[in-house]
Each structure stands twice: as structure tokens, then as C-alpha cells.
Amino acid sequence: MVAQSVRIVTIPLRAVSSAAEHCIHIAGAIGSNPIPPTNFIMIIKIKNEELAKELIGEVKEFPRYTTQIINLANQNSQGTRPRVVGQLSELIKECPEKTYEGWKSWYLTKYPEAIGNATERVNEMINNLKDAILKIDKKMVKRWVEDLVLEKTFIGLRFQEAILKKIAVIKKENYRFSTPKEESRGIDGFIGETPISIKPTTYKTKNYLRENIEAKVIYYDKTKTGLVIDASELIK
């Protein structure tokens, strides 16, 4: 049987070739007491800082937490979207230059205003965040934690009631939850006398599961802003 050995090491880029030669030398050594054949798998990790230094020549340093804030500002302002800085994944392939300085010069010639425009967008959002931070105190932080831990958790689990209530108001009827016995039959509640089953829209593709549910189905989608409800089976 051939043993397999996996070794994960972090080696500076300039030392990779000598390290590989060393491994080959070890793997090929034969002593007076032969060892079982071994397949070496060497996984080499290269740190981001080392990549930057090797490919660009410098590593930009930023104070702690600042890049997280700048990233958030960039996301909110969409400062580095393709419409502002171009489709970078395609541009880097299109660029004929093979060095960083060549790429930099080529890109800035093609998009001379991009860096400035992106900077303005992100910086404007940074100023907005600064204003917002000044409004945050311990009382607000506590309110945010309560909203996340208590309110959003409860809403996430009990949103079915909100759906029943919303449709009942539209139909001008009362609503109620199902009993345990009714729930065992796939009924989540009633609007008037009509049994209701509340399902995600993905349930529409699972027709074989619907055969045993004697109820009208209300479908929902959870989105970032709330719920999108399809009550077509109830509201004609």
C-alpha cells in the first residue's frame, strides 16, 4: 500500500522552488532501512500581503477598522460598479500589459475619470456614515439588539399570522389559527370558513405534495423588504 502524506506549509514565494527541490530530494532518498513508498502532496499557502508585495512592489497599510467602513460605504454608494470603473474582470484580460505598472497605465488611459469618480461616490457616503455614527448612542445600540434578537426572530417565526390577517382584511372576513388536529392535515388557519395553507412559492413546483391538503394555498416569498404574497386561489 502506498501511504499518502498531506503537508500544508507557508513558504515565501522566492523559496518555493528550493523547498520543492528539498521535498523531491527527501522523497527520493534511499537509506539502509527502506521506507514504504509515499506520495507527497504539498499545499503551499501564499498570504495576500505577500502577493501584493511580489506583484505590485508594496503593501498598502490602513488603520484598523477603516477598510471595513470604506467597504460599507462602497457597497452603499456602488462606487466601484462596472458603470463607474468598467467591467474589471474583462478589462484585466483585455489588457496587453503583463506588469502592474503596464496595467495601471493602460487602465488609466482607457478610463481616466474612473478612479476620481469612484472616490467621490465613496467619500460622499463616508460623510453620510460619519453623520449617522454621531447619532448612535448606547440606547440606540440596545434598541437595535432588541430588534434583531427579539422582534425579527418573532416575526420570522410568526409571519403566518400577518399573512392571514392581511388577506382577511382584504376579504373583510375574520381569521383564526388552526387547531393541532387541523394542522396535522396541512391547514395553517382559516379565513372565514375557508381552510388556508401557507407555503413558500417554491411549493408550486411540488404538485405531488399538494394532493392531501384540503385547503386554499397562499404562497409567499421572503424579500429584503418584507413579504410578497400570492393569494390568487382566494382572491379572484
C-alpha positions, -999 to 999 in steps of 0.1 A, spaced: 0 0 0 13 35 -9 9 59 20 -2 95 12 10 124 32 -5 159 31 16 187 43 4 223 45 31 249 48 35 287 43 66 294 23 78 328 9 74 329 -28 111 331 -36 117 300 -15 91 278 -33 115 263 -59 142 253 -33 115 239 -10 101 218 -38 136 205 -47 141 197 -10 109 176 -9 119 157 -41 153 150 -25 137 136 6 111 116 -13 139 101 -34 163 93 -6 171 56 0 187 45 32 197 12 47 162 8 60 139 14 31 105 31 40 72 24 22 66 45 -9 49 78 -1 30 102 -23 37 137 -11 10 164 -16 24 198 -7 -2 226 -3 16 259 -2 -2 290 12 7 325 0 -6 354 21 -24 383 4 3 407 17 30 386 0 11 385 -32 8 423 -32 44 428 -24 56 404 -51 33 415 -79 29 452 -71 60 460 -50 43 474 -20 16 466 6 -8 494 14 -14 498 51 -47 511 66 -56 519 102 -77 493 120 -114 492 111 -111 518 83 -113 494 54 -145 479 68 -161 513 69 -148 521 34 -161 488 21 -195 495 36 -195 530 20 -185 515 -13 -213 490 -12 -239 517 -3 -226 541 -29 -219 515 -56 -187 533 -62 -168 505 -80 -197 491 -101 -190 484 -138 -208 516 -149 -183 536 -128 -150 518 -132 -157 494 -161 -160 456 -160 -127 449 -144 -127 411 -148 -129 416 -185 -106 446 -187 -77 428 -170 -80 400 -196 -82 426 -224 -51 445 -212 -20 435 -233 4 445 -205 18 419 -181 32 442 -153 13 461 -127 27 495 -140 17 485 -175 -18 476 -164 -21 508 -143 -11 530 -173 -33 511 -197 -64 513 -175 -60 550 -166 -56 558 -203 -88 539 -211 -108 552 -180 -91 585 -170 -120 596 -148 -129 563 -132 -107 565 -100 -118 600 -93 -155 593 -99 -154 562 -76 -135 581 -49 -162 609 -50 -190 584 -46 -174 565 -18 -162 597 0 -197 612 -1 -211 580 15 -183 581 41 -195 616 51 -231 602 54 -218 574 77 -200 599 98 -232 618 103 -250 586 112 -224 575 137 -228 607 156 -264 598 161 -256 564 176 -255 560 214 -258 531 238 -296 535 239 -298 531 201 -275 501 201 -297 484 227 -328 491 206 -310 476 176 -300 445 195 -336 440 208 -349 444 173 -326 418 159 -328 392 188 -364 396 199 -386 413 172 -371 399 140 -368 364 154 -405 365 164 -416 380 131 -396 354 112 -414 326 130 -449 341 132 -453 358 99 -481 334 90 -504 354 113 -496 386 94 -505 369 61 -538 355 74 -547 389 89 -538 408 57 -559 386 34 -588 386 59 -588 424 59 -589 424 21 -618 399 21 -635 416 50 -637 383 70 -624 370 103 -594 347 106 -581 322 131 -553 297 135 -558 260 130 -561 235 159 -534 209 163 -558 184 146 -564 207 116 -526 215 115 -519 178 111 -539 179 79 -518 207 65 -541 235 74 -524 266 89 -556 287 96 -590 298 84 -602 330 67 -639 329 73 -648 293 68 -621 286 42 -592 265 53 -558 280 44 -524 265 39 -495 290 37 -465 278 16 -434 293 0 -436 299 -37 -412 270 -43 -440 247 -32 -458 254 -66 -433 231 -83 -441 203 -59 -476 194 -70 -473 158 -58 -473 171 -22 -505 191 -26 -528 162 -31 -535 156 6 -541 193 16 -577 202 15 -572 239 17 -567 270 -4 -530 278 -6 -514 312 -1 -479 315 -14 -452 338 -2 -417 350 -10 -394 365 17 -375 395 3 -352 420 18 -381 445 23 -407 420 36 -431 395 21 -446 391 -14 -479 372 -12 -498 354 -39 -534 348 -28 -548 341 -62 -566 310 -50 -586 331 -26 -589 365 -43 -603 363 -78 
